[in-house]
Amino acid sequence: MDALDERLQQLALEAQQHSPKSRDRRLALTRLIQMIQASGRLSRRRYDTPQEVYDEALQETWLYVFKKIDTYQPRGPVINWVNYVLKRRLNDARQLHTKQGREYSLDAPINSSDGGKVNQSGMTYLDTIPQREETPLPSQLVRQCIEEDSDGLFASKHVKGHPKANFRTIALLYLDRKSWQQTAVAVGLEPKQASTVQSFYWRCCKYFADTFKEYLQS
């Protein structure tokens, strides 16, 4: 087990030690999910899997990790457990989007009839799916906090001499899974300055840790 696996396992076990709705558990899980996302070890989308299906499965995986972290047993790496959950959620997502080999568009009109009269209500398959109230993941709340930046704190902290390379912009690019090289170019720096952008990002995460905690608590 390498250093990353050990750190992920520490965070998973730390989260298990706290009560389900506690702030400490949320913070440990947020850090765990962020590190997994940045690790590059998640199972990749197969060429025959639509991107929206993969994204849906991945979102369900994070929700499962957030709610069911206590089911993780430290017999193996956390990433293996997460990839197993992702595989199961991919199967579920494919079944949701495919029925007996035929794919349906959820926003297509329902071709049904009632008493010989074709349904002209404009109702779609999506309208028939019961809507559930989702609990935002900590990572979603952190992104929301960064996007809002109500006091301009995140935008005001930038790489020295480069106002465009501010924490708000860099963080949102990182959350959109841009590489450090892509992020560097996007904020007006050279690709070779990717390490500068990366170290700046992690320093800011530590600097703004209390701000994120207050936002999550509220």
Residue pairs with C-beta under 8 A, 6 or more apart in sequence:
1 9
1 77
4 35
4 39
5 77
5 78
5 79
7 35
8 32
8 35
8 36
8 39
8 77
8 78
8 79
9 74
9 77
9 78
11 28
11 29
11 31
11 32
11 35
11 78
12 28
12 32
12 69
12 72
12 74
12 78
13 74
14 24
14 28
15 25
15 28
15 29
15 32
15 69
16 69
16 70
16 72
18 24
18 25
18 28
19 25
23 213
23 216
23 217
25 69
26 138
26 216
27 138
27 213
27 216
29 65
29 66
29 69
29 138
30 137
30 138
30 139
30 142
30 216
32 65
32 78
33 62
33 65
33 66
33 137
33 138
33 139
34 139
36 42
36 78
36 79
36 82
37 139
37 177
39 79
41 79
41 83
42 58
42 79
42 82
42 83
42 86
43 83
43 86
43 87
45 51
45 54
49 90
49 94
50 97
53 90
53 93
53 94
53 97
54 90
54 93
56 93
56 96
57 86
57 89
57 90
57 92
57 93
58 86
58 89
60 89
60 92
60 93
61 82
61 85
61 86
61 89
62 137
62 139
63 134
63 135
63 137
64 85
64 89
65 82
65 85
66 135
66 137
66 138
72 78
72 81
97 103
97 104
104 125
105 125
106 124
106 125
106 126
106 129
107 124
107 125
107 126
108 124
108 125
109 119
109 122
109 123
109 124
110 119
110 123
110 124
110 125
110 128
111 118
111 119
112 118
112 119
113 119
136 144
138 216
139 175
141 215
141 216
142 212
142 215
142 216
143 172
143 175
145 211
145 212
145 215
146 154
146 168
146 171
146 172
146 175
147 172
149 155
149 168
153 208
153 211
154 166
154 167
154 168
154 171
154 204
154 208
155 166
155 167
155 168
155 169
156 166
157 166
157 167
157 204
157 207
158 164
158 165
158 166
158 167
159 165
159 166
159 187
159 189
159 196
159 197
159 200
162 187
162 188
162 189
164 187
164 188
165 184
165 187
165 188
165 189
165 197
165 200
166 187
167 200
167 201
167 204
167 208
169 186
169 187
170 183
170 187
170 197
170 200
170 201
170 204
171 201
171 204
173 182
173 183
173 186
173 187
174 183
174 201
178 186
179 194
180 194
180 195
180 197
180 198
181 191
181 194
183 194
183 197
184 190
184 191
184 192
184 193
184 194
184 196
184 197
185 191
187 197
189 196
189 197
